[in-house]
Amino acid sequence: MTFSAWLIFATFWAVFVTTPGPNAVNCVNVAMTYGLQKAVICVLAILTQACLFLALSAYGVTALLAASPTAFAVAKWIGAGFLIYLGVKGWITAGREIPATERDGHNIYIKALLIATINPKSFAGYFAAFTQFIHPDIPVLQQMWVIVPTALTLTSLSYLGYCALGAGLGRMATTAIMNMWVRRILAGCFVIYGILLGAFAQ
């Protein structure tokens, strides 16, 4: 990959990972609710998903899924339902004390991994990256040594930034009512993403 091609890819990926989506909302929500240290677990989950999707994209699985409208639509409906469920649950529980089990790092990781995996933005982004920036006449593995570190570094920086934003909001929302309404706004974002995803799944 030439330097100019890398620069174009890095710019594309920076825009891709900094555009707010379900992952960003989850990072902000977890950081605001549990603190910055717990929110870093979300970033680890997103990086796990990124490594998985990069590997799948390299072997053409995401392209195959995108080529199957039925499979892609089913995946979108499942994702839409999950995001709406998270939003409704978050809205209802916004004013309550958070159960100790939900503060567990394992639960935070699994939830963040699920959100990252069912996120249609991920499918679209990875598919676009591999159709636009991978040259079919050059072995994929030779190109991955540049793409993977760039993608993972930019992804880490972006979502750590969202975690820092959430931690800052958490410090500002010191009153119970303010905390409840910020959590409800974030829950509403999940519902909106779910509805939009369901609408585009048709």
N, C-alpha and C positions, 0 to 999 in steps of 0.2 A: 504494500500500500504506500503510495507516494505521500509526501507531507501535505500537499494540497487536498488529497482525498481524505487523509486522516482529519484535517482541519474541518472539512465539510461534515464528516461523520461525527466528530466531537461536538460541533455546533448543533447538529440534528439531535444528538443524544441529550445534550444539555437542555434543549427546549423540551424534549420528550419527558425527561424525569423531573423538570421543575414545574411543568404545567400541573396545577392542582387536580387531583383525582382521589379515588378512594384510599389509596396508600397514604397520601399526604394528610387526608382528614384523619385517618386512623393514628398516624404518628402524632399529630397535634392533640388529638383526644387523649391518647395514652399518656403523653408527656404532661398534659394539663392535669390529668386525674391522678397519675401515680408518680410523676416526677421524671426527670431527664434520664436517670439510670435505667429505669424500667423501659422507657421509650426506645433506648438503644437496642433492646431485644427486637423491636419491630424492624429496625434497620437490618439486623442480622437475618430476620425472616425474609425480608425483601431481597437481600443479596442471595439467599438460598434459592428463591424463586428465579432471580436473574440468571444464576448459574445454570439452573435447570432449563430455562427457556433458551439461553444461548446454546446449550448443547443440543436441545431439540431442534432449534432453528438450523443449526449447522448440519443436522442430518435430515432436514426437510420435513419434519413432522408438522411444524406449524403451517408450512405451505400446503401440506396435504389436508390439514384440518380446515384451512381457509378455502380450499378448493371444494370442500363438502359443505354445501349450504345447510343441510339438515343438521349435521353434527355441530356446526358452528352456532346455529340458532338454538339448539338444545343447551349448549354450553352457556350461551348468553342468558337464556331463561333461568337456568340454575343460578347464575351469578346475580341476576336481577332480584330473584327471590331472596337470596342470602343477604344482599345489601339492604333491601327493604326490611327484612327481619331484624338486622342489626340496628337500623334506624329507629324502628318502632320500639324495640327493646330499650335502646338508649334513651328515647324520649320518656318512656314510662318510668325508668329507674333513675332519671336525672336528679331527682330531689332526694333520693335515698342514699343511705350509707352503702359503700361498695363492699360486697362480701369478700372475705379474706381469700376465698378460692379464686376469685377473679383477679386478685393481685399477684397470683402465682406466675412466675416467669414462663413456665411451660405453657400455661393457658394463653398468655399474651403472645407467645411465639406462634402457637398453632393458629390462633385467630388472625394474626397478621399474615401468616403464610397463606391461609385460605383466601383472605381478601386480595392478596397480591396475585394469587394463581387464577382466580375467577375474573380478574379485572380485564375487560375486553381491550382496554387501552394497551395492556401488555401485549396481547396477541397482535394488535395492529402495529405497534411500535417495533416489535422484533421482526415481524413479517416484512415491514417496510425496510428495516435496516438490512436484512439479508437479501432482499430483492434489489435494493438500490446500491449497496456498498460492497457486496461480495461479487468478485469476478469469477464466472464459471470456468474460465480457462486456466485459473490458478488454483492449486489444491487448497481446500478450505482451511485445513489446519495451519498452513503457512500464513493465512490472513488473520486467524483467530488470536495469535500472540499479540497483535496490536489492538484488535477490537475488544477482546475480553477485559484487559486491564483498564482501558479507557472507559468502557461502559460501567464497570464495577466502581471505579474511582468517582466518576461523576454521579452515579446513583447514590453512593455513600454520602457524598458531600451534600447532595440535594436533600435527602431525607433526614440527615443529621440537622440540617438547617430547619426543617419543619419541626423536628423534635425540640430544638431550642426555642422556636416560636411558641410551641405548646407549653413548654415549661415557663416561659415568660407570661403567657396568658394565665397560667395557673397561679402565679404569684400575684397577678393583678386582681384575679377573681377571688378575693379573700372572703367575701361575704357569701353566705349559703345561697341567697337568692341569685346573686351574680353568677356563682358557680353553676347553679342549676340551669340558668338561661344560656350560658355559653355551651354547656353540655347538650342542651336541647337544640341549639343551632347546629352543632356538629352532627347530632343525630338526624336532624332534618336534611343535612347534606347527603347522608347515606341514602335516605329515602328518595331524594331527588335523583341521585346517581342510579339507583335501582329502577326508578320509573323511566328514566331516559334510556337505560340499557334495555328494558323490556320493550319500549317503543321501537327501538332500532332493531330488535330481534325479529320483528314481524317481516 
